[in-house]
Amino acid sequence: MASSAKKKSIVRGRLTRKQALAPERIAEILKRLQAAYPDAVCALHHKNAWELMVATILSAQCTDTRVNLVTPTLFKLYPTPKAMSTATPAAIEEIIRSTGFFRNKTKSLLGAAKLITQEYGGEVPQTMEALLKVPGVARKTANVVLGSWYEIADGIVVDTHVYRVSRRLDLTTSETAEKVEADLMRVIPRDRWIDFSHEVILHGRAICLARKPKCMECPLENLCYAPDKTWSTV
């Protein structure tokens, strides 16, 4: 007799858009994510909005673990935007080299430090509009700062994990981070925007891996019809 755990074929499109985005399905996904990751928070170590912004800029194409190894030295030497604005590019590059793309990141950090010092009195702004004027800050970084530090839900953080998991769950079919965010903002209740991104990021790291998702361990498995599932009951 065939095992009940035998993988079944997955057919994309088995869920219609109406079914995929049904309020009761969204609510169940959110309920299970919250239960699985009740203490989900930003993994980047920081003590204030400036440190969080810097860490998030450094996290591009880099792991949070690596960033957390680099930032203690960076913040000890340059604890404020004003302090960092006086640093030389060579000094910053040497510290952040292991995060990758260190020259571009250095340019962004120095530009951000100077603008925040000169235009905002050394305080990281609290609006999306103002944040997007800061060098090195796009919507992802702005959403991280607004949500994780200021607790302002102005959007949803879409990193590589949120992008992947949201598409696998058929919450979106879009192919850019900006469009994925817009799709998610339409179906996820605003009071869950901040926690949702934290929970999905943890889920993407622990279970819904890019190459070989651990579907047998996934609390969302029977809600998911992704074509690259490694195991299925649906």
Number of C-alpha atoms within 10 A of each C-alpha: 3 5 6 9 10 10 14 13 15 18 11 13 12 11 15 11 13 8 13 20 19 13 14 11 13 18 15 13 18 20 11 15 21 18 12 16 16 11 11 18 15 21 13 20 17 19 10 14 19 23 23 22 25 26 23 23 23 28 20 16 11 15 12 19 12 15 23 17 14 18 22 15 13 19 18 9 13 19 15 18 25 19 15 22 20 12 14 11 17 10 11 21 19 13 15 22 14 14 20 15 15 18 16 12 24 24 16 19 26 22 18 25 27 21 20 25 19 14 12 12 12 17 16 25 21 17 15 19 11 13 23 16 13 21 19 23 21 14 20 20 25 28 27 27 30 24 23 18 18 15 13 18 18 18 22 29 31 25 16 13 21 25 24 20 21 20 16 19 20 21 21 22 15 16 11 11 17 15 14 22 22 15 17 21 16 11 15 18 14 15 10 14 20 23 24 23 24 26 23 27 25 20 22 21 12 13 17 24 15 14 9 11 18 17 20 17 12 18 16 18 19 12 19 22 22 19 12 16 21 16 19 20 17 12
